Amino acid sequence: MKRLFKILAYLNKLMLPSLTKRRLDPVKASKLQLALIGWRYYITKNSL
């Protein structure tokens, strides 16, 4: 299971935009951006 999360984390890094590099303010983020932040956090947390 952990291997799956490591693969997903790698794919996230390749395919999804990095919102922290864009200096996105979480308070002003849209619902889609918040969902993306949550998804990346969940995958990263489980891959470690």
MOQUIWO-V468685 format. One record per residue. SS is DSSP state (h for helix, s for strand, l for the rest). OMEGA is omega in radians with two decimals (* if undefined). D_LAST is the distance of its C-alpha to the last C-alpha in Angstrom with 2 decimals. Layout:
SS|OMEGA|D_LAST  SS|OMEGA|D_LAST
//
This chain:
l|-3.13|11.70  h|3.12|8.13  h|3.10|10.05  h|3.14|11.50  h|3.08|8.57  h|3.10|7.86  h|3.11|11.60  h|3.11|11.85  h|3.11|9.66  h|3.12|12.01  h|3.07|14.95  h|-3.11|14.28  h|-3.13|14.43  h|-2.91|17.60  h|-3.06|19.40  l|-3.13|18.75  l|3.07|20.31  l|-3.08|18.60  l|3.11|20.28  l|3.10|19.50  l|3.10|21.44  l|-3.12|24.27  l|3.12|24.23  l|3.08|24.24  l|-3.11|25.24  l|3.14|23.39  l|-3.10|26.74  l|-3.09|28.56  l|3.08|26.06  l|3.14|27.35  h|3.13|26.07  h|3.12|24.63  h|3.10|22.78  h|3.09|21.41  h|3.11|20.29  h|3.10|18.56  h|3.13|16.77  h|3.12|15.75  h|-3.12|14.61  h|3.11|12.43  h|-3.12|10.92  h|-3.12|10.42  h|-3.12|8.85  h|3.13|6.46  h|-3.10|5.68  h|3.13|5.54  h|-3.12|3.80  l|*|0.00
//
